[in-house]
Amino acid sequence: MKVTILIATRSRSERLRRTLESLFTEPNLRLDSWEVVVVFDDVAEDGSREVCQIFRSKYPERLRYFAQRKEGKSNALNLGIAAARGEVLALTDDDVICDPGYIAGVQTVFERYSVDGAQGRIFLDFEGGEPEWMSKELRGFMSSCDFGDQIQSPFKRNLYGTNMAVRTEAARAVGGFAPELGAGAPVGFAEDTEFSMRLHWRGYRIIYAPYIVVYHQLPGKRMTRSFFRTRYFRMGRSRAYYQPFPTPLWRFGVYAVKNWIVSDVMSFWLRWNDRPADALDCQCKARKVAGFFWQHYLFSRGVPRQLSRVTSWESLAAEVHEEIGRTKSDDTQIPLRATRG
């Protein structure tokens, strides 16, 4: 069973190098039937192309890379899904270190269990140490995922794109990832949540597999309170795309404003009482509510709400082969165009 490890990257060339180094180890190279596909922006001048060229020259049968003309992580993932040669897609990010047993773990899960998808284990690795205000809620927001040492079946939660695997056929059947969501899109979040919701709705069997392990690298400059407050607002906006509005717009707007004010007052009181984690949680939840309201307000003003899907993987795949045939180059720098519905 062949596995395609899919990585969408942008402006993280050094971290991408570390991720690839954790995959191209001697034990992994002894394993059969796996490849790595990397997709980055065509206009990127951040060193990603050069990093891919280095690994491509060393492992030409193992790594392929593609440059996309459209921005956005979801578009990149869709191009990677179209180009994948594996029966299973193992999706991870460009800021992780994969455990030595990562590839073997993915292969074992899909060979041993009759499943369509798997959520792997994600440990957080904080540069400079974990902040004192980092709560369980915020750890989950940064993709922490540890439900113990045993297989959980079925796994009914939404999947984390930092470490999830799914059969390629299933990913294509649900239409891939929505370009309106994810990094590089206006709202910037929840492409993996919305994607996994469609997998659940279609009845695909998903499990939690604790021996598929990655370590999410979190730089100290991102670990600030303002980072989380801003991101939670954008997460609320993303949620509006797939969650209906519960009440009249004006009434929820009044609630969102009051909730914001009360949360800031409560946050001040919690910090005064040496409860920094609870204080930030309080603010972040209010920002998420406000973002949810704001995006629904934008919908009411005419912003389209419908999420796009890939409607023809065949044409997208044919385009990949057409470009490869035309370039006839070992440097697989292939601009692709996404097919959207």
Beta strands, then each sheet from edge to edge (+ up, - down):
strand 1: 3-8
strand 2: 34-41
strand 3: 63-68
strand 4: 88-92
strand 5: 96-98
strand 6: 117-126
strand 7: 163-167
strand 8: 206-218
strand 9: 335-336
sheet 1: 5+ 8- 6- 7+ 4- 1- 2- 3- 9-
end
